[in-house]
Amino acid sequence: MEKNPSQPLYTGDIAEESIDPAFEYTSTAQEITFTAEEHAIWADLYAGIHQAHFLEHVCQEFTNGLELLQLDPLHIPSISYLNQHITSRTGWRIERTAVRYTNADDWYTRFEKHVFLITDYLRTRDQMEFTPEPDMFHDIFGHLPYLTQDFYARIEEKFAPAYLKATQDEKEVIKRLAWYSTEFGLVIQDGRFKVFGAGTISGRAELANTIMEFYRLERDNVINYRGDLFGQLQDHFSAHRDQITRIIEGINTLHRKGQMSSPQQGWNVVRDLYLSLSIPRLGYLGGEVILAPFDIETIAQIPKTVYALNPMFFVCESFAQMDALLDSYLKPIAMRGQ
C-alpha cells in the first residue's frame, strides 16, 4: 500500500519485522562491515552535534562519558571496541540487534542480563536532523557514553526486573517512564536546565528546539535563572495543571489518529491543538514544548511516540530525585513474589 503523506500511518509503533532467530545475536550478526557512505553519515551526524553551543546544555555526565568512550568521530565503532570501553567499567556489554525498540519485551529481557542492545539500522541522509526511529547513532552516541558510568547502569538496571513482572498496563507506564527519563529527560545542574535523555542528545532538531525553550523561558520572564529553578517550574506546572491535562488529552487524540508522526507535523499540530482548545500560547505555555516536573502520574498519561517530536519534556531536580521517583514505581513491582 502506498503511503499518503497527508495521513501518516504510524503513531509510535514500528512495523513488525521478520527476524531470523538462528542469526540474531550470533557473532556473525554482531560485527558489520559498513560502507564509506555509512561512515560519512556517522561523521556528519557526530560533527553536527559535537559542538560547544550544543554540549554546554548537556549534563556533565554525558561529556564525562564521551571522554571515557573515546568514539571515533569519523567511523562507526565495532561491537568489540564498545565492549572494551564499557564492560570493564560497569559490567554491561553491547550486542547488535535487528529488533526495533518498540518490541520492548526483547530489549528488557536482554537488559535483565546487563546487555544493552544497539540497532543494526543507520538513518539516511534525509533523516539527518530527525530520525523516525532510534538508530545506531542514537544508541551509540546518545546512550553509550553514559553506560561507562555506574550511575547510569543503576538507572537502566531498575527497569527490567519491574517490566518482566508487570501487568500489560504497567508495562506501558514503564516504557513511558524510560522514554521520559533516559530517552528525553532533563535534569537541573548548576542552576540551569540540562539535557539528559539520549533521544534529545542524538537528534539535532529536537536538541536545538529544546535548548531554544530554555532561552525562551527567560526571555519571556517565565523563569528567573537566579532563583529556585525547580520550585518555579513546579509553581508554573501547578498553576496550569488543568490546561496541561487538556493538552495531554488532545495529544492522545492526535496520536491515535496518526497526526504526530513526522518532524514537519510534530510541532505544528501542537500549535493547532492549542488553538482548537482556546489555550493562548503565552508565558509558560508559549513555547514549542512544555517543560514539566518529573511526575509519574502525568507521564503515565502521555503517549510514548517514536514517529513524533515530543511535545513535553520532564525535569528532575537531580539524579538522586530521578532515582527515588523511579524506585517509587518500579521497585514494588520488581519485588512481587519475593
N, C-alpha and C positions, 0 to 999 in steps of 0.2 A: 504494500500500500504506500502510495506517495504521500509524504508529509505535507500538510498545509501549514505554511509558516505563520498564518494568521491565527491558527488554532493549535498550539503546541500539544504534543502527545504526552509529554512527561510532566509529572507533578512531584518528582523527587525519587521515584523508584526507577532503577536502572533495569533495562531489559535483561531477561534471563539469558545466559549463555550456555552453550554446551561445553562442559568440562570433561576432559579425559582423566578419570581417576588414576589410571595407570601411569600417567605422565605428570600430573600435578604433584608438586613438592619433591620430585625426584631431583637428583643432581643435574640431570640434563635440562630441567626447567629453570634451574637457578641462574646459571651464567649465560647471558645472551650476548651475541655479537651485534653491536649497534652500527647503524650506517653513519656515514660522515654527516648527513643532514640531521640525523637524530642528535648527534653530539653538538652540532651547530645550534639546534633548537635549545638544548640544555644550556649552552654557553650564553645565548641571548636571554633566556629566562633568568639565569643566575645574575648576569650583569644588570638586567633591568631592575632587580630588587636589591641587589647588594650595593646600595648607595646610602651615603650618610643621611640624606634627608628622609629616607625611609627608616633606616635602622635605629635612628635616635628615638623613634617612637615604639620600638620593640623592646620587650622586657629584657633585663640584663642576662637572665638565664639562657636566653636564645643565643645571644652573642658569645657568651662563655662556651656554650656547647658547639657553636660553629667553629670556634678556635680549636676545640678538642677533636672535632670530627675531621677537620682539615680536608674538606671537599675540594676536588679539582674543579675550578671554575669553567674549564673547557671540555671536560669529559664526564660522561655518566659513570659513576663508580660501580665496581663489581660487588657482588654479594660478599665475597671473601674479604675485600677491603673494608666494607662496612662492619663486618663482624670483628675484624681485628681491632677496630677502634671503639666498639661498643661492648662486646661480651665481657671483656676483662674488667670493665668499669661497673656495669650494672647487672651482669648475668643474663641479659636479654640477648637474643640472636635474631637475625633478619632472614626472612625467606621471601622469595618471589612467588606471586600467585596470579592466576588468570581470573580469580574470583573478584567480582566488583564489590565495593564497600557495602552496598545495601544488602547483600547477602550476609547479614550480620552474624548469623549462627556460626558460620565457618570462621570468621575473624575472632569471635570471642572464645571459641574452642581452642584456637592457637594461642590467644592471649593467656589462657589459663596455664599454658606451658611456657610462658615468658618468651613467646615467639611473636615478633612484630612483622606483619605482612606488608609488603610493598607490591604494587601492581606491576604488570608487565606492559602497561599502556602508557605512552607518552603523548601529550597533547600535540596538535598540529599547528602549523603556522597561523591559521586563522583563529586560534584559541590562545594566543599569547597573553592577552590581558585577562582572560577569564576562561576557565575550562568547565564544561558542564558536568564533569565528574572528577573525583580525585584521581590524579595520575601519578606516575612515579616521581616527577619533580616535586609535587606536593608531598608525597610520602617521605622522600629523602631529604629535601631541603627544609620542608616545614616541620616534620616530626623528629627526624633522627638526631639533629643537634641536641634536642632535649634528652634523648634516650641515652646520652653519655652521662647523665646525672641522676643520682639516686632519687631526688625529689620527684622527678617526672616518672621514673619507674614505679614509684609507690602510688602515684595517681593512677597510672594505667592498670596497676595490679588490683585496684579496687573494683573494676567493672566486671571482669569475667566471673568471679565467684558469685556475684549477685545475679548477673544475667542468666547464668546456667541454672539457677534455681527459681527464676522469676516466672510469674504468670505472663500471658501474652500482653496484657495491658501494661504490666510493669516493665516488660522488655521495651515497649515503645517509649516509656518515660526514661529508661536507662539510656537508650540510643539518643534521646534528646539531651540528656544531661551531658553525655560525652560530646555531642555536637556543639553545645553552647559553652563548653569549658575547653577541652583540649583542641577542638577544631576552630572555634570562633570566640573564645573567651577573652576578656580583658582583665587587667589587674592594675591596681594603683601602686606605683613606685615613685619615690622621691617627689611626692606631691603632684604627679601627673598620671593621666591615663596611659597605660602601655598595652600594646598588643601582645597577647599570649598565644592565641589559637593558631595552629599550623595552617588552617584553611585561609585565614586572613593574610598571614605572612607570605604564603606561596602564590597568592593571587593579586597581581599588581593593581587591577582595577578596584578590587574590594579594599585592599590595603590603603590606597590613595584616598578612597572615599571615606574610610573610617578616620584617617588622620585629619581630613578636612573637617569632619564633625567635631573633633577635639578643639580645633581653632574656632569654629563657628560658635560653639557654646560660650567661649569667652567673648568673642566679638559681639554677640547678641546679649551680653550681660546675664547669661543664664548661670554660668559657673564662674566663681572667683577663685582662681588658682592659688591665691594666697591664703584661702580659708580651708575648712574641712571639706575635702573633695567628696568623700563618700557620704558624709552627712548631707551635703547639698543635693547629691544625686538621689538619696533616699527621700528627701523632702519633695523634690520635683516629681518623683515617681508616685508617691502617695497622693500628692495634690491632683495628679492626672490619672489616677487609677481607673476611674470609670471610662475615660476616653481610651486608655490603653486596652481595656477589656473589649471595647467595641472594635478597636483596630485589630486585635488578635482574632476576634470572631470573623471580621472581614477578610483577614489574611487566610484563615482556614477555608473560607468560601472560595476565594481565588485559587487557592492551592488545589482544592478538589476539582475545579474547572480546568486546571492546567494553564492558568493565566500568569504564572510567575516563573516560567520555565526558560527564560533566555535573558542574557545580560541587557539586551535592548529594552525588554519589557520590565525586568525585575524591579527597578526603582520607579519607572513611570506609572506602573499600575498602583503603586502605593500612593503616589500623588493623587491619582484619580480616586483612590479609595477614601482619602481624607476629604476630598470634595464631595463624594457621594454621601459621606457620613456627616457633612457640615462641620468638620473639625478644622479650625484655622491652623495652617502650618506656620505657627508663630512660637517664639520662645523655646521652651523645652521640646516642643513637637515641630520645630521649624526646620529640621534638617532632613537629610536623605535617609537617615537611620535613627532609631531611638536607642539611647544608652540607658540601661536599667540595672538596678542592683541584682546580683545573682539571687534568684528567688525560685525555689523548686516548684512551687505551685504554678507560677507563671510559665516557667519553662515547660512544664508538663502539658500546657495548653497550646503552645505554638509549634507548628509543624517543622520537622527537620527535612528540608528540601535540598536535594543535591543539584537539581537543574534550576537553581534560582539564586539570585543575590539576596543575602539575608537582610530583612527589614529591621532587625533588632539584635543588639549585642548586650551581653550581660557582664557586669563588672563585679569582681571580688575585691574586697579591701586589701587582701593579702593572699598568698598561697596557703597560709595557715587557715584562713577563713574558708577557702575553697576546700581544703581537706576536711574540715569539720562539717561543712554543708553536704558534701558528697557522702561522707560517712553516715550522716543522719538518715539518708535514704537507702544507701546501698548496704550498709553493714547488717541491719536487721534481716534483710532478705538473704544475704550470704550466710547468715548463721542459722537459718532454718534447718531443723533436723539434727542439730548438734547437741 
